[in-house]
Amino acid sequence: MADTYLDTYTELYGIGGVDLQEFRTFVGATSKKSDDEIARVLLLSYELVNRFCGTRIAKVPQTVLNEAVLQVGQALYFRERDASDGRQNQYSTDGEYLSTLPRKDVMYFAYPLLRPFVGWF
């Protein structure tokens, strides 16, 4: 059994998937976040995507799976940084406050990527 999330991630998804540096760059994570913290979010992302796809995961191209994992991981990463109820504050490019959007389902952006391959049910 692996000692850290990083070890677990490397054992399960170290080949052919999203690597830690790619994910760190995608979400704009600072170097203050340890590899183990990033691996924990990435591991959870993979597990959620795999759970949604189920036995049909073989039908999904690797590039689509990787994008879905990145999207779910980004939602998880920023959920931890935002309010405890999952709300994200939205600002325009000039810094003007727009609204607060609830984001309860971290799979929201992955569904349209995966559904053409795994179906609706």
Order of alpha helices (4+ residues) and beta strands (2+ residues): alpha-alpha-alpha-alpha-beta-beta-alpha
